[in-house]
């Protein structure tokens, strides 16, 4: 089992804490229908293809229901699978039916959402970081104190120049490009103003 599969099955098991959940693997293997509620420890309902309906409790469903220990409490043979499902649905009420027909993430959808979440986590909320020199340790490590974080390059440069005017040693990091911003060079606009006669 890969790390991504482990995360998927763990999330699926936890989502069953308050919601009836189908074990699709059981159905896809041609065994019938299997539903559970309760997270790692809870209750289950099994409907075999021949109409045999079983219900009981389970423990230790980690990372998924296939790892659980089952204790059967009830069993009854019905004419077929459809009749057994109807009896179970009537007994368990509207919550069971509502849970069965509510949408649930497939493994592919889960992986796509995980990828988006990781991208968001890895992406910085701002592009520019202005820091002032704090100290240099005996082993040569330099410590900087962050004074400004922004997505506006002009704001970062203005803050850097302000800190420099206060006598600080300043650096401006572009966190997206991964390099330092040279805020000491005159901009094109500054050069144009220098040549004007006022």
N, C-alpha and C positions, 0 to 999 in steps of 0.2 A: 504494500500500500504506500503510495507516494504521500508527501507532506500535504499536497493540495487535496488529495482524496481523504486523508485523515481529517483535515479541517472541514471538508464538506460533510462527512458522516457525523462528526461531533456536533456541528451546527444543526444538522437534521435531527439528531437525537434530542438536543436541547430544545428545539422548536416543538417537539412533541409533548413538552411538559404540560401545556394547557390546550393541546389540539390533537384530535385524532389524526394519525398519520398512517399512510399506506406504505407498506414495504414493497416497493415496485419490483425488487429483485425476486421476491417470492412469486409474484404474478408472472414476471417475464420467464421464470424457470418452469412455468406451466403447472405449478403446484396448486394454484387457487388464489385466494385472497387472504391478506394478513394485515391487520390494523392494530395500532397500539397507541396508548396515551399515558403520559407520566414522566417522560424524560428517561433517565437511567433506570428507574424502578417504577413500575406502574402496572397497568392492566392491558390485556391483549384480546383480540378476537380473530379466530382463524376459521375460514370457510373453504373447505376443500372442494375440488371440482365435482365430486359425487354428492355434495350437499351436506356433508358432515360439518356441523357447527361446533366449535370448541371455544371456550373462554376461560380466562384465568389471570394469574398475576405473573410478573416477570421481575427479575433483579439483574443488575450488572450489565446493562446495555451500553457498553463503552468499547470502542467508539460508536458502534451501531448495534441495532437490535439483534443482529445475527450472533452476537457474542453473549446474549443474555441467557439466564437460567429460567426456565418456564415451569410454572406449577399450575396444572389444569384443574379448574374448579367445576366446570360444567361442560357437558357434551351431549349433543342430540343430532340424530340423523334426520335430514329433511329430503324431500323428493329430488331436489336438484340445487345447484348453486344459487340460482335466482331466488328460489323460495327461501333458502337459508339467509340470503342477504336481506330480503324483505322482512323476515322475522327479526333479525338483528337490528335493522334500522328502526323498526317499530318499537323495539324494546329500549334502544338507546336514545331515541328521541331526535328532535330537530338539530341539536348540537352536532351529533354524529354526521347527519346529512350535510349540514352547512360546512363542516370541516372537510368532508369528502369532496365537495364541489368548489371549495375555495382554491385559488391558484397557489401553486407551490413551485419554487425554483428548481429547475433541472440542474444537473451537475454542470452543464455548459454555461447556464445563466449564472450559477454560483461563481464559477471560475472567472467569468467576465466581470462580475461585481467585485471580486477579490482583486483583480488586476487594476480596476479603476480606483479602489480604495488604497492600494499600495502606491499607485502613481500620485494620488493626492497626498499621501503621507510623505512621500519622498520629495515632493515639490515644495519649495520654500514659499511662504506666504508673502514674501517681499524680495526685491531684487538687490537693493543696495543696503550696506551696513557701514555706518560711520563709527570708528573706534578711536580712542585716544590711548597713548602709551601709559601704562601703569607702572610696570617695573620689569627688570631683567634679573633673573635668578642667577646664582653662582654657576649653575651648569649651562648658562647661556640661553635659557628659555625666556621668551618675551611674553609678558602678559598685557593684553589690551582690554580696556573697558568700553563696552558698546554704549554709545550715546544717542544713536539714531538708527532706525530701520524704516525703509520706505521703498516704494516702487517708482518714485519720481527722482530721476537723476539730478535735475536742477536743485531739488530740495536737499539731496545728499551733498552736493557740491557746496551749496550755501552754508549748510551746517558745518562742513569740513573747514571752510574758510573762516567761519565764526570761531571755531575751536582753535584754529591756527592763530587767529588774531589774539586769542586769550593766552597764547604762549604754549599751547599743547602740541605734542607731536601726533599727527593725525594720519589715519589711513582710511581709504574708502574701498570696500570690497564689493565687486559685482558677483553675487552669489550664483547667478545663472550662468554667466560666461566663465566664472571661475578665475577672474583676474582682478588686479587693482585698477581703480579709476584714477587717471592723472588729473587731479583737480587744480593743480598749480599752473598749468599752461593756459594762456589766454584763449578765450573762445573767439570765433570769427567775429562775433558781435563786439567783443571787447577790443579787438584789433581795429575794427572799423571806427569805433569811438575814439581810439587813441589818435588816429589820423585827422580827426575833425578839429577845426578851430572853433573854440567857444567864445 
